[in-house]
Amino acid sequence: MDVAQRDRRYLARAEAAEGVQVARSEGSVIFDHHGKRYVDFTAGWCVGNLGWGNEEILAAVRGFDGPAYVHPDYTFRGWSELAEALAEITPGTLTKCYRATGGSEAVEIAMQVAMAATGRQGFISLAGCYHGNTIGARSLAGDRGTYPNLLPHCRQVQPPLDGRAADRVERLLKGEKVAAFIMEPVVCNLGVLIPTAEFMARVREACRRHGTLFVMDEVATGFGRTGRLFASEHFGLDPDVLCMAKAITAGYAPMGATLVTKAVADAAGVDFYSTYGWHPLSVAAALANLKYWRRHGAALLANVAARGDTFRARLGGMKFAEQASVRVKGLAIGVEFGEDSDYASRLGERCREAGLLVSAEKENLLTMFPALTIEPEVVREGLDILERCL
Ligand SMILES: Cc1ncc(COP(=O)(O)O)c(C=O)c1O
């Protein structure tokens, strides 16, 4: 039985896995088991922000000689160091950190903390959002088709994220007891929707007025994706709660974190325990990632800005077979086609065959999240492939 056959037989998936059998990855390039080369415009979906094979993080993981495991109730130097470092780099006054194993758990913690801190049950999020795969996170998405018994009291606001959407959020906040409003500050999961500054400012302020926690899910946007270390910075936001995961270790180990203000932590008064939350090996990877950012952050963000400009210019000039809306924020890139179109998934498949990896979120929505280190010639190569596949 080959790998694909074994995968189909033993892995629980709704659909057979996409074609690429990854053998090796290097920078912004992936090689499959036949040695076929792919330009990688996905970086594992906002995970490998430093490109594949970062020597410094690899060295930290391979040379790790700390404890095999630490009981969550004990103390560990790596935990306090990492929590302090995250408090320093995040926007606003987030100083208390819950340890998680990934993004879904980080969001679940945010929801539990919000309920405990406010004594309320309700949530507001964006229609069509994705915040993970727990029942809590799926409740935010509000899709009751497959899971009819989601949490009640979850309301969704329809984009576009402008003044009228802010009106709707304000009405909901007034009418109901809402524990938290949650969204991605740049919505990667909706094809890089960029809220207006008015929407963000008004919703943040309304949350403050109504005693509702303002939660920024930076699981995808965190660690430079949109051109700032955290996308909340684009709007000068000071969230009550911020979730992160994915690129926190640049892909070398699983980890998530939920940062809250001291006031929120005190009001919630809850603990969150997870056996593998902040495993020492993951902590070593995250600390190495932060060290890399401290030394190379300015250069990384400069590269994001320059390469983002290339994507914007080239995609803006491409002759897509259907009407396209191109949205670029740093190296978060979305191309949306008409609602009934399946052009994005067809295009995604064609690109893969031609040696370029992009994501088709939905049939009509293409996203690209290349490594922040991607070189100009690799951007050009990938965009040339995309253009040939149109
Ligand atoms: C914005 C956002 N939140 C949460 C999650 C869930 O993260 P994880 O897959 O690590 O559980 C994701 C995953 O794609 C995400 O994009």
The ligand as a Gaussian input file, in Angstrom:
#p B3LYP/6-31G(d) Opt

LIG

0 1
 C       -8.193000      32.798000      13.227000
 C       -8.032000      31.396000      13.698000
 N       -8.344000      31.091000      14.959000
 C       -8.200000      29.847000      15.443000
 C       -7.751000      28.824000      14.636000
 C       -7.587000      27.450000      15.187000
 O       -6.240000      27.155000      15.354000
 P       -5.724000      25.638000      15.478000
 O       -5.892000      25.016000      14.141000
 O       -4.280000      25.777000      15.910000
 O       -6.544000      24.970000      16.508000
 C       -7.414000      29.097000      13.308000
 C       -6.915000      28.028000      12.424000
 O       -6.840000      28.140000      11.224000
 C       -7.552000      30.418000      12.812000
 O       -7.251000      30.738000      11.556000

